[in-house]
Amino acid sequence: EVQLVESGGGLIQPGGSLRLSCAASGFTVSNHYLSWVRQAPGRGLEWVSLLYSGGATYYADSVKARFTISRDNSKNILTLDMNNLRAEDTAVYYCTTYDWGDSYFDNWGQGTLVTVSS
Amino acid sequence: DIQMTQSPSSLSASVGDRVTITCRTSQTIYRNLNWYQQKPGKAPKLLIYSASTLQRGVTSRFTGRGSGTDFTLTISDLEPEDIATYYCQQSYNIPYNFGQGTKLEIK
């Protein structure tokens, strides 16, 4: 069974940095497309970043040059390094798998809340 | 970027009703459209992919239609468990934008 468990969220001041992790089980991260999707409090879903199994990475314009998606194959985890955080980055961050064949987000973690506030 | 317009933003219906949610895109995405259900406090769940293919394990009361720029999600025989917010999402081009969501309430 595929399972994704996010961690690393919390309260951070504007301009600060945070690393989110997503522990994967039931599959190997190196063989899958993986993504981060976020949801600001009371708002809709926003795609953040995508990591292809081959290593290519893609980002929403709102986080480009500030966020970095990567994976640690030895630990079977996905990470999101977030720098220069802004209030508008406050959201629940979900880790997902992405089915590249039929192009959808299929498995989702429970999410981790990031709050950017002074 | 492809813009998503989902309507209505909310709707209220009775148990047993049939409801339809619409999603329109700013350019053709062929059939690269997915639908998700999100219950309060939970992660989204994939319902339908490629416009009309039901994800395994999802009840056939959910039906997706459309192609090009206009898509619909229909829920038949509404049940109390269908209370949720529904999102469309295009998978034709990065950024993989979502619609604004439709909050479904039961009367």
Interface residues (C-beta under 8 A of the other chain):
Chain A: V37 G44 L45 E46 W47 L50 Y58 A60 D61 Y94 D99 D102 S103 Y104 F105 D106 W108 G109 Q110 G111
Chain B: N32 N34 Y36 Q38 A43 P44 K45 L46 Y49 S50 T53 Q55 Y87 Q89 S91 I94 P95 Y96 N97 F98 G99 Q100 G101
